[in-house]
Amino acid sequence: MRPWLGLAATALLLTACASSKPAPEEAAEPTLESLRASLTPLQRQSVAHEAFLQSLILEDQGQAPYALEALLSTIYYDDSDRWLLMQAVQHMRDLRRSQDAVPLAKKALAMPGATAADWELLAGLWLDLGKTDSARMALDRALLVDPTSRPSLVSLAMLAEREGRLKDAASQYAQLAFLAENADAFAKKAYQIWGRSGNRDSILSLAEGLWARNHNLRDGLIASELLARQKDPSWRRILDSLPPFQDPDTLRPAVHRIRCHWLAGELDSTRLRIGNVLRTTTPEVDFSLVGGLQFENDSGEALQTMLHGLKPDSTSWRVYSILGVLHISRNRRDSAILWLDRSLALDSNQASSWMRRCIAEPPSDTPVAQLALSRAFVRHCPKDVQARWLLAQNLEKLAEGRLHSKPWENVPADSEPEATTLRLEALQHLEATAKLDTAPDRSEFERAALLERLGRVRESDSLLHRIIAADSSNHIAMNYLAYVLADRNQQLDDAQRLIDRALRLAPGNGAYLDSRGWLRYRQGKFEAALEDINAAMEAHRSDEVILEHRAVILEALGRTQDAIRDWTLMLERVPGYKVAQKALKRLQPSPRSPLP
């Protein structure tokens, strides 16, 4: 590319040429090279200076490409300034001309006084061009100039991690942690990499060094635990000098001390501390306690042995309950049930043990066992909200399993007496939870849904309106009410406002798109309805409700063959479904009898 010259620089160049010795009359027009050669060093510097000023003006005006050309003109007439060369390199990289910038960068770096930043810029060019080996060599040269250069160390660490050289990456992150004022991010990376490879010695070395320098809580925790693991008595000194925990209301301080005593082999002290935790905390923290006392690749046997060693006292039921938690966390349901049953035998009024026992019960298609457990839970803890909530959920599950019609069909409640009886009982328990301040947020919505399934639509609609009025972000209730109104072909304008609000709060939700599609069908907007249903199908391909809606809409559009396809698919998924059978009979009349 021909070097660019500003008008002022060009005028200065022509003036300088005019003052030089005149050329013969028949001489050829001078080239830029010959003009530059005819200038004295002082004149070349003047032209370069003028071009540099032009580059500054153009850059200030936001004309970066022209500013770069002016800067290249500066270098064309005076390439002895390393700083100007590197400025041009940076500009070229910003304009994604890294390939063109490399020769200029090499020329600048061959001059005396190259800085670490100059070498880092060259490394950036090589990285842009995908030449990682060259980039690494440039970064190494930068570190020769400045061994503490953070950009070089960060780049080398990231390169090493990307290439799978984890040992080098961790070492460089550790070096950065010692150099940086805020060491947390770099130390965390080093700990993570060494942790994956099991390099505890390096983790300990870094943690001890950072603890000695910064007295950071995290480094002290890591150092004290690793020293305790090595049976090094200095763990106690670090533990005693740890700064106050920022979360004193959690188990973290107590659990850390338990772990250190445990790792150091001080079993009596460990048991004493576990007993103190059980006496001073609530059962709600037991899952956190078990999680905090687990070690990497630990089967839980050590913790089980430790809990067995506790002396029997008033917390014995809780010890067995924690053992149940331990086995639940290891997905050992059978043994979890044994421990939890033992806990309930000691104290059958502990809600936490009942809830864990319900969690441990294997899931099944017919939740008879879960229902029996949740009934016992309510019988022993009648004022516990979770007990009644869980019982209501299990009653509804069992009711769905006892339906003779399909769950999405609108059938009178009295045509399903068994399911209706179960749902009425579930409703009673949800009404009991509604009177308590600690009721789950969804209990009112579940109550409204049950009322609708029982055919008490006015009560259901009224409750849903109250739920939405109390919480303007409850798009679940908005969608439910909009759908049931559309399904009943009532208050379609209200349904439209509700579903629009729900979709603004949860854009693209497949169930909500189905609701709007069904509403548009009720409004006679069949094409728009089909668009929504197809979008809903993308999100819920296996949903029979959406498939049935689409079949109905296709039939309304006169697309008989497409409707037959969907009704046939519906019948394959739900054999014996009478609605689909009637639709196919209606759309596929019997063939005529052959002529005699």
C-alpha positions as CSV (number, residue, x, y, z in Angstrom):
1,M,0.0,0.0,0.0
2,R,1.4,3.4,-0.9
3,P,2.2,5.5,2.2
4,W,-0.5,8.2,2.9
5,L,0.5,11.9,3.2
6,G,-1.5,14.7,4.6
7,L,-1.8,17.9,2.4
8,A,0.5,19.9,4.7
9,A,3.1,17.1,4.6
10,T,2.9,16.9,0.8
11,A,3.3,20.7,0.5
12,L,6.3,20.6,2.8
13,L,7.8,17.8,0.7
14,L,7.3,19.7,-2.6
15,T,8.8,22.8,-1.1
16,A,11.8,20.9,0.0
17,C,12.2,19.4,-3.4
18,A,11.9,22.8,-5.2
19,S,14.7,24.2,-3.1
20,S,17.0,21.4,-4.1
21,K,19.1,21.3,-7.3
22,P,16.8,21.6,-10.4
23,A,16.6,18.4,-12.6
24,P,17.3,18.4,-16.3
25,E,14.4,19.4,-18.6
26,E,13.9,15.9,-20.0
27,A,14.2,14.0,-16.7
28,A,11.4,11.7,-15.7
29,E,8.9,12.7,-13.0
30,P,10.4,11.9,-9.6
31,T,9.1,8.9,-7.6
32,L,8.3,9.0,-3.9
33,E,11.4,7.0,-3.2
34,S,13.6,9.5,-5.1
35,L,11.8,12.4,-3.4
36,R,12.5,10.9,0.0
37,A,16.1,10.2,-0.9
38,S,16.5,13.8,-2.0
39,L,15.5,15.1,1.5
40,T,18.0,15.8,4.2
41,P,17.5,14.0,7.6
42,L,16.1,17.2,9.0
43,Q,13.6,17.6,6.2
44,R,12.5,13.9,6.6
45,Q,11.9,14.5,10.3
46,S,9.8,17.6,9.5
47,V,7.6,15.6,7.0
48,A,7.3,12.7,9.5
49,H,6.3,15.2,12.3
50,E,3.6,16.7,10.1
51,A,2.2,13.3,9.2
52,F,2.2,12.3,12.8
53,L,0.2,15.4,13.7
54,Q,-2.3,14.5,10.9
55,S,-2.6,10.9,12.4
56,L,-3.5,12.4,15.8
57,I,-6.2,14.7,14.3
58,L,-7.7,11.8,12.3
59,E,-7.7,9.5,15.3
60,D,-9.4,12.2,17.4
61,Q,-12.1,12.4,14.7
62,G,-12.7,8.7,14.8
63,Q,-11.1,7.9,11.4
64,A,-8.9,5.1,12.6
65,P,-8.0,3.6,9.1
66,Y,-6.8,7.0,7.8
67,A,-5.1,7.7,11.1
68,L,-3.1,4.5,10.6
69,E,-2.1,5.5,7.1
70,A,-0.8,8.8,8.4
71,L,1.1,7.0,11.0
72,L,2.6,4.7,8.4
73,S,3.7,7.8,6.5
74,T,5.4,9.0,9.6
75,I,7.4,5.8,9.8
76,Y,8.1,5.9,6.0
77,Y,10.0,9.1,6.4
78,D,11.5,8.4,9.9
79,D,11.6,4.8,11.1
80,S,14.2,5.4,13.8
81,D,11.6,5.8,16.6
82,R,10.7,2.5,18.3
83,W,7.7,4.0,20.1
84,L,6.2,5.2,16.8
85,L,6.7,1.8,15.3
86,M,4.9,0.1,18.2
87,Q,2.1,2.6,18.0
88,A,1.6,1.7,14.4
89,V,1.6,-2.0,15.3
90,Q,-1.1,-1.5,17.9
91,H,-3.2,0.4,15.5
92,M,-2.8,-2.3,12.9
93,R,-3.8,-5.0,15.4
94,D,-6.9,-3.0,16.3
95,L,-7.8,-2.9,12.7
96,R,-7.2,-6.7,12.4
97,R,-4.1,-6.4,10.3
98,S,-1.9,-8.5,12.5
99,Q,-0.1,-10.2,9.6
100,D,1.0,-6.8,8.2
101,A,2.0,-5.6,11.7
102,V,4.5,-8.4,12.5
103,P,7.4,-7.0,10.4
104,L,7.1,-3.6,12.0
105,A,7.0,-5.2,15.5
106,K,10.1,-7.2,14.8
107,K,11.9,-4.1,13.5
108,A,10.9,-2.2,16.7
109,L,12.0,-5.0,19.0
110,A,15.4,-5.1,17.3
111,M,16.0,-1.6,18.6
112,P,17.4,-0.9,22.1
113,G,15.0,-0.3,24.9
114,A,12.3,-2.8,24.1
115,T,9.9,-3.3,27.0
116,A,7.9,-6.3,28.2
117,A,4.7,-4.6,26.9
118,D,6.3,-4.5,23.4
119,W,7.0,-8.2,23.5
120,E,3.5,-8.9,24.8
121,L,2.1,-7.0,21.8
122,L,4.1,-9.2,19.4
123,A,2.8,-12.2,21.3
124,G,-0.7,-10.9,20.8
125,L,-0.1,-10.7,17.0
126,W,1.1,-14.3,16.9
127,L,-1.9,-15.4,18.9
128,D,-4.2,-13.6,16.4
129,L,-2.5,-15.6,13.7
130,G,-2.8,-18.9,15.5
131,K,1.0,-19.3,16.1
132,T,1.1,-20.3,19.7
133,D,4.7,-21.4,19.7
134,S,5.9,-18.0,18.5
135,A,3.6,-16.3,21.0
136,R,5.0,-18.4,23.8
137,M,8.6,-17.4,22.8
138,A,7.6,-13.7,22.7
139,L,6.1,-14.0,26.2
140,D,9.2,-15.7,27.5
141,R,11.2,-12.7,26.1
142,A,8.8,-10.3,27.9
143,L,9.5,-12.1,31.2
144,L,13.3,-11.8,30.6
145,V,12.7,-8.0,30.5
146,D,10.3,-8.0,33.4
147,P,9.9,-11.3,35.4
148,T,6.9,-9.9,37.3
149,S,4.9,-8.9,34.2
150,R,1.3,-10.0,35.0
151,P,0.0,-9.9,31.4
152,S,2.8,-12.3,30.3
153,L,2.2,-14.6,33.2
154,V,-1.5,-14.7,32.7
155,S,-1.2,-15.3,29.0
156,L,1.4,-18.1,29.6
157,A,-0.9,-19.7,32.2
158,M,-3.9,-19.6,29.9
159,L,-1.9,-21.0,27.0
160,A,-0.6,-23.8,29.2
161,E,-4.1,-24.7,30.5
162,R,-5.6,-24.6,27.0
163,E,-2.8,-27.0,25.8
164,G,-3.3,-29.4,28.7
165,R,0.0,-28.5,30.4
166,L,-1.7,-28.2,33.8
167,K,1.4,-28.4,35.9
168,D,2.9,-25.3,34.2
169,A,-0.5,-23.5,34.3
170,A,-0.9,-24.1,38.0
171,S,2.7,-22.9,38.7
172,Q,2.1,-19.7,36.8
173,Y,-1.3,-19.0,38.5
174,A,0.5,-19.6,41.8
175,Q,3.2,-17.1,40.9
176,L,0.5,-14.6,39.9
177,A,-1.2,-15.2,43.3
178,F,2.0,-14.1,45.1
179,L,2.5,-11.1,42.8
180,A,-1.1,-9.7,42.8
181,E,-2.5,-7.6,45.5
182,N,-5.8,-9.5,45.2
183,A,-4.6,-13.1,45.0
184,D,-8.0,-14.8,45.3
185,A,-8.8,-15.4,41.6
186,F,-5.3,-16.7,40.7
187,A,-5.0,-18.8,43.9
188,K,-8.4,-20.4,43.2
189,K,-7.3,-21.4,39.7
190,A,-4.1,-23.0,41.1
191,Y,-6.0,-24.8,43.8
192,Q,-8.5,-26.2,41.3
193,I,-5.9,-27.5,38.9
194,W,-3.7,-29.0,41.6
195,G,-6.9,-30.4,43.3
196,R,-7.9,-32.3,40.1
197,S,-4.5,-33.9,39.9
198,G,-4.3,-34.6,43.7
199,N,-1.2,-32.4,44.2
200,R,-1.7,-31.6,47.8
201,D,1.9,-30.7,48.5
202,S,1.7,-27.8,46.0
203,I,-1.7,-26.7,47.4
204,L,-0.3,-26.7,50.9
205,S,2.8,-24.7,49.8
206,L,0.7,-22.0,48.2
207,A,-1.8,-21.9,51.0
208,E,0.8,-21.6,53.7
209,G,2.7,-18.9,51.7
210,L,-0.4,-16.8,51.1
211,W,-1.6,-17.3,54.7
212,A,1.7,-16.0,56.0
213,R,1.5,-13.0,53.7
214,N,-2.2,-12.1,53.6
215,H,-3.9,-14.0,56.5
216,N,-6.8,-14.7,54.1
217,L,-9.5,-16.9,55.6
218,R,-9.7,-19.3,52.7
219,D,-5.9,-19.9,52.6
220,G,-5.9,-20.5,56.3
221,L,-8.7,-23.0,56.1
222,I,-6.9,-24.9,53.3
223,A,-3.5,-24.9,55.1
224,S,-4.9,-26.0,58.5
225,E,-6.8,-28.9,57.0
226,L,-3.9,-30.1,54.9
227,L,-1.5,-29.8,57.8
228,A,-4.0,-31.8,60.0
229,R,-4.1,-34.4,57.3
230,Q,-0.3,-34.7,57.5
231,K,-0.5,-34.8,61.3
232,D,1.6,-31.7,61.4
233,P,0.9,-30.0,64.8
234,S,1.1,-26.5,63.3
235,W,-2.5,-26.9,62.0
236,R,-3.7,-26.0,65.5
237,R,-1.7,-22.7,65.5
238,I,-3.2,-21.7,62.1
239,L,-6.7,-22.7,63.2
240,D,-6.5,-20.7,66.4
241,S,-5.4,-17.6,64.5
242,L,-8.0,-17.7,61.8
243,P,-10.0,-14.5,61.4
244,P,-13.7,-14.4,62.4
245,F,-15.9,-16.3,59.9
246,Q,-18.2,-14.0,57.9
247,D,-21.0,-16.5,58.2
248,P,-21.1,-17.3,62.0
249,D,-24.7,-18.6,61.8
250,T,-23.7,-21.5,59.5
251,L,-22.0,-24.8,60.3
252,R,-18.8,-23.8,58.4
253,P,-16.6,-22.9,61.4
254,A,-17.7,-25.9,63.5
255,V,-17.5,-28.3,60.6
256,H,-14.0,-27.1,59.7
257,R,-12.7,-27.7,63.3
258,I,-14.3,-31.1,63.3
259,R,-12.6,-32.0,60.1
260,C,-9.2,-30.9,61.4
261,H,-9.5,-32.9,64.6
262,W,-10.7,-35.9,62.6
263,L,-7.8,-35.7,60.1
264,A,-5.3,-35.2,62.9
265,G,-6.5,-38.5,64.5
266,E,-8.0,-36.9,67.6
267,L,-11.2,-39.0,67.6
268,D,-12.4,-38.3,71.1
269,S,-12.2,-34.6,70.4
270,T,-14.0,-35.1,67.1
271,R,-16.9,-37.0,68.7
272,L,-17.2,-34.3,71.4
273,R,-17.4,-31.6,68.8
274,I,-20.0,-33.5,66.7
275,G,-22.1,-34.0,69.9
276,N,-21.9,-30.3,70.6
277,V,-23.1,-29.5,67.1
278,L,-26.1,-31.8,67.5
279,R,-27.1,-30.2,70.8
280,T,-26.8,-26.6,69.5
281,T,-28.3,-26.8,66.0
282,T,-31.6,-27.8,64.4
283,P,-32.2,-30.9,62.3
284,E,-32.6,-28.7,59.3
285,V,-28.8,-28.4,59.0
286,D,-28.2,-32.2,59.0
287,F,-27.8,-32.4,55.2
288,S,-25.2,-29.6,55.3
289,L,-23.4,-31.3,58.3
290,V,-23.1,-34.6,56.3
291,G,-21.9,-32.8,53.2
292,G,-19.3,-30.9,55.2
293,L,-17.9,-34.0,56.8
294,Q,-17.5,-35.9,53.6
295,F,-14.1,-36.2,52.0
296,E,-13.2,-36.7,48.4
297,N,-13.8,-40.3,47.3
298,D,-15.1,-41.1,50.7
299,S,-17.7,-43.8,50.9
300,G,-19.1,-42.4,54.1
301,E,-17.9,-45.3,56.3
302,A,-15.6,-43.1,58.3
303,L,-18.5,-40.7,59.2
304,Q,-20.7,-43.7,60.0
305,T,-18.1,-45.1,62.4
306,M,-17.7,-41.7,64.0
307,L,-21.4,-41.3,64.6
308,H,-21.7,-44.8,66.0
309,G,-19.1,-43.9,68.6
310,L,-21.2,-41.1,70.1
311,K,-22.5,-41.8,73.6
312,P,-26.3,-42.4,73.7
313,D,-28.2,-39.3,75.0
314,S,-31.2,-37.2,74.1
315,T,-29.9,-36.7,70.5
316,S,-29.7,-40.4,69.7
317,W,-32.7,-40.2,67.4
318,R,-31.0,-37.5,65.5
319,V,-27.8,-39.5,65.1
320,Y,-29.8,-42.3,63.4
321,S,-31.6,-39.7,61.3
322,I,-28.2,-38.3,60.2
323,L,-27.1,-41.8,59.3
324,G,-30.2,-42.0,57.1
325,V,-29.2,-38.7,55.5
326,L,-25.7,-40.2,54.8
327,H,-27.2,-43.2,53.1
328,I,-29.7,-41.1,51.1
329,S,-26.8,-39.0,49.8
330,R,-25.1,-42.3,48.7
331,N,-28.3,-43.5,47.1
332,R,-28.5,-46.4,49.5
333,R,-32.3,-46.4,50.0
334,D,-32.6,-49.7,51.8
335,S,-30.1,-48.9,54.5
336,A,-31.4,-45.3,54.8
337,I,-34.8,-46.7,55.5
338,L,-33.4,-49.0,58.3
339,W,-31.7,-46.1,60.0
340,L,-34.6,-43.7,59.7
341,D,-37.0,-46.3,61.0
342,R,-34.7,-46.7,64.0
343,S,-34.7,-42.9,64.5
344,L,-38.6,-42.8,64.4
345,A,-38.7,-45.7,66.9
346,L,-36.8,-43.6,69.4
347,D,-38.9,-40.5,68.7
348,S,-41.9,-40.7,66.4
349,N,-42.7,-37.0,66.7
350,Q,-39.7,-35.6,64.8
351,A,-40.9,-34.1,61.5
352,S,-37.4,-34.1,60.0
353,S,-37.1,-37.9,60.4
354,W,-40.5,-38.4,58.8
355,M,-39.6,-36.2,55.9
356,R,-36.3,-38.0,55.3
357,R,-38.2,-41.3,55.6
358,C,-40.6,-40.2,52.8
359,I,-37.6,-39.1,50.7
360,A,-35.9,-42.5,51.1
361,E,-39.0,-44.5,50.1
362,P,-38.4,-45.7,46.5
363,P,-40.7,-43.9,43.9
364,S,-43.4,-46.0,42.2
365,D,-46.1,-45.5,39.6
366,T,-48.8,-46.1,42.2
367,P,-47.8,-44.1,45.3
368,V,-49.6,-46.3,47.8
369,A,-46.5,-46.7,50.0
370,Q,-45.7,-42.9,49.9
371,L,-49.4,-42.2,50.7
372,A,-49.2,-44.5,53.8
373,L,-46.0,-42.8,54.9
374,S,-47.4,-39.3,54.5
375,R,-50.5,-40.3,56.4
376,A,-48.4,-41.5,59.3
377,F,-46.4,-38.3,59.0
378,V,-49.5,-36.2,59.5
379,R,-50.8,-38.4,62.3
380,H,-47.6,-37.9,64.3
381,C,-47.0,-34.3,63.3
382,P,-50.5,-32.8,62.6
383,K,-49.3,-29.2,62.8
384,D,-46.4,-29.6,60.3
385,V,-47.1,-27.9,57.0
386,Q,-44.7,-30.1,55.0
387,A,-46.5,-33.2,56.3
388,R,-49.9,-32.0,55.0
389,W,-48.5,-30.6,51.8
390,L,-46.8,-34.0,51.1
391,L,-49.9,-35.9,51.9
392,A,-52.0,-33.7,49.5
393,Q,-49.5,-34.3,46.7
394,N,-49.6,-38.0,47.2
395,L,-53.4,-38.1,47.3
396,E,-53.5,-36.2,44.0
397,K,-51.0,-38.6,42.4
398,L,-53.0,-41.5,43.5
399,A,-56.2,-39.8,42.2
400,E,-54.7,-39.4,38.8
401,G,-53.8,-43.1,38.8
402,R,-57.4,-44.1,39.6
403,L,-59.1,-42.0,36.9
404,H,-61.1,-43.9,34.3
405,S,-61.0,-40.9,31.9
406,K,-57.8,-39.2,30.7
407,P,-56.4,-36.5,33.1
408,W,-56.9,-33.7,30.6
409,E,-60.5,-34.5,29.7
410,N,-63.3,-32.4,31.1
411,V,-65.5,-34.8,32.9
412,P,-68.0,-34.3,35.8
413,A,-66.4,-35.0,39.2
414,D,-69.3,-37.3,40.1
415,S,-68.3,-39.6,37.1
416,E,-65.0,-40.3,38.9
417,P,-66.0,-41.1,42.4
418,E,-62.8,-42.7,43.6
419,A,-60.5,-39.9,42.3
420,T,-63.0,-37.3,43.6
421,T,-62.9,-38.8,47.1
422,L,-59.1,-38.7,47.1
423,R,-59.0,-35.1,45.8
424,L,-61.5,-33.9,48.4
425,E,-59.2,-35.3,51.1
426,A,-56.2,-33.5,49.5
427,L,-58.2,-30.3,49.4
428,Q,-58.9,-30.6,53.2
429,H,-55.1,-30.8,53.9
430,L,-54.3,-27.9,51.6
431,E,-57.0,-25.8,53.3
432,A,-55.3,-26.6,56.6
433,T,-51.9,-25.5,55.3
434,A,-53.5,-22.2,54.0
435,K,-54.3,-21.2,57.6
436,L,-50.6,-21.4,58.6
437,D,-48.1,-18.6,58.0
438,T,-45.5,-21.2,57.0
439,A,-47.6,-22.6,54.1
440,P,-45.6,-23.2,50.9
441,D,-46.1,-20.5,48.2
442,R,-47.6,-23.0,45.8
443,S,-50.2,-24.4,48.3
444,E,-52.8,-21.8,47.3
445,F,-52.3,-22.5,43.6
446,E,-52.6,-26.2,44.1
447,R,-55.8,-25.7,46.1
448,A,-57.2,-23.6,43.2
449,A,-56.2,-26.4,40.7
450,L,-57.9,-29.0,42.9
451,L,-61.1,-27.0,43.1
452,E,-61.2,-26.7,39.3
453,R,-60.7,-30.5,38.9
454,L,-63.5,-31.0,41.3
455,G,-65.8,-28.9,39.2
456,R,-66.0,-26.0,41.7
457,V,-65.0,-23.5,39.0
458,R,-66.3,-20.3,40.6
459,E,-64.2,-20.9,43.8
460,S,-61.2,-21.9,41.7
461,D,-61.4,-18.8,39.5
462,S,-61.9,-16.5,42.5
463,L,-58.9,-18.0,44.2
464,L,-56.7,-17.7,41.1
465,H,-57.7,-14.0,40.7
466,R,-56.7,-13.4,44.3
467,I,-53.3,-15.2,43.8
468,I,-52.6,-13.1,40.7
469,A,-53.6,-9.9,42.5
470,A,-51.3,-10.7,45.4
471,D,-48.4,-11.6,43.1
472,S,-48.3,-9.8,39.7
473,S,-45.4,-12.1,38.6
474,N,-47.2,-15.4,39.1
475,H,-47.3,-16.4,35.4
476,I,-48.2,-20.0,36.4
477,A,-51.5,-18.9,37.8
478,M,-52.1,-16.5,34.9
479,N,-51.7,-19.3,32.4
480,Y,-53.8,-21.7,34.3
481,L,-56.7,-19.3,34.6
482,A,-56.4,-18.2,30.9
483,Y,-56.4,-21.8,29.8
484,V,-59.5,-23.0,31.8
485,L,-61.4,-19.9,30.6
486,A,-60.5,-20.7,27.0
487,D,-61.3,-24.3,27.5
488,R,-64.8,-23.4,28.8
489,N,-65.1,-20.8,26.1
490,Q,-65.9,-18.1,28.7
491,Q,-64.5,-14.6,29.3
492,L,-62.2,-14.8,26.3
493,D,-61.1,-11.1,26.6
494,D,-60.0,-11.7,30.2
495,A,-58.2,-14.9,29.1
496,Q,-56.4,-12.9,26.4
497,R,-55.1,-10.4,28.9
498,L,-53.9,-13.1,31.2
499,I,-52.1,-15.2,28.7
500,D,-50.4,-12.1,27.2
501,R,-49.1,-11.2,30.6
502,A,-47.9,-14.8,31.2
503,L,-46.0,-14.8,27.9
504,R,-44.4,-11.5,28.6
505,L,-43.1,-12.9,31.9
506,A,-42.1,-16.3,30.4
507,P,-41.5,-15.8,26.7
508,G,-41.5,-19.0,24.6
509,N,-43.0,-21.2,27.3
510,G,-44.5,-24.1,25.3
511,A,-47.4,-24.7,27.7
512,Y,-48.3,-21.0,27.5
513,L,-48.1,-21.0,23.7
514,D,-50.5,-23.9,23.7
515,S,-52.9,-22.0,25.9
516,R,-52.8,-19.0,23.6
517,G,-53.3,-21.2,20.6
518,W,-56.3,-22.8,22.1
519,L,-57.7,-19.4,23.0
520,R,-57.2,-18.2,19.4
521,Y,-59.0,-21.3,18.2
522,R,-62.0,-20.3,20.5
523,Q,-61.8,-16.8,19.0
524,G,-61.9,-18.3,15.4
525,K,-58.3,-17.2,14.6
526,F,-57.4,-20.6,13.2
527,E,-54.2,-19.7,11.3
528,A,-52.8,-17.8,14.3
529,A,-53.8,-20.7,16.6
530,L,-52.0,-23.2,14.4
531,E,-48.8,-21.1,14.6
532,D,-48.9,-21.1,18.4
533,I,-49.6,-24.8,18.6
534,N,-46.8,-25.7,16.2
535,A,-44.4,-23.6,18.4
536,A,-45.7,-25.3,21.5
537,M,-45.1,-28.7,19.8
538,E,-41.4,-27.8,19.3
539,A,-41.1,-27.4,23.1
540,H,-43.4,-30.3,24.1
541,R,-43.4,-32.9,21.3
542,S,-44.8,-35.7,23.5
543,D,-47.7,-33.7,25.0
544,E,-51.0,-35.4,24.1
545,V,-53.0,-32.3,25.0
546,I,-51.1,-30.1,22.5
547,L,-51.4,-32.9,19.8
548,E,-55.2,-33.0,20.3
549,H,-55.4,-29.3,20.1
550,R,-53.6,-29.3,16.8
551,A,-55.8,-32.0,15.3
552,V,-58.9,-30.0,16.2
553,I,-57.4,-26.8,14.7
554,L,-56.3,-28.6,11.5
555,E,-59.8,-29.9,11.1
556,A,-61.2,-26.4,11.6
557,L,-58.9,-25.2,8.8
558,G,-60.2,-27.9,6.5
559,R,-56.8,-29.7,6.3
560,T,-58.5,-33.1,6.7
561,Q,-55.5,-35.3,5.8
562,D,-53.3,-33.5,8.3
563,A,-56.0,-33.8,11.0
564,I,-56.3,-37.5,10.3
565,R,-52.5,-37.9,10.7
566,D,-52.6,-36.3,14.1
567,W,-55.7,-38.1,15.3
568,T,-54.1,-41.4,14.2
569,L,-50.9,-40.5,16.1
570,M,-53.1,-39.6,19.1
571,L,-54.7,-43.0,19.0
572,E,-51.3,-44.7,18.8
573,R,-50.2,-42.9,21.9
574,V,-53.5,-43.3,23.8
575,P,-55.1,-46.6,22.6
576,G,-58.9,-46.6,22.9
577,Y,-59.2,-42.8,23.2
578,K,-62.8,-42.2,22.3
579,V,-62.4,-38.6,21.1
580,A,-59.8,-39.7,18.6
581,Q,-61.9,-42.7,17.5
582,K,-64.9,-40.4,16.9
583,A,-62.8,-37.9,15.0
584,L,-61.4,-40.5,12.7
585,K,-64.8,-42.0,12.1
586,R,-66.1,-38.6,11.2
587,L,-63.2,-37.7,8.9
588,Q,-62.8,-41.2,7.3
589,P,-66.3,-42.3,6.1
590,S,-66.8,-46.0,5.4
591,P,-65.9,-47.0,1.8
592,R,-68.8,-47.7,-0.5
593,S,-69.9,-51.3,-1.1
594,P,-68.7,-52.7,-4.4
595,L,-71.3,-52.8,-7.2
596,P,-72.8,-56.3,-7.8
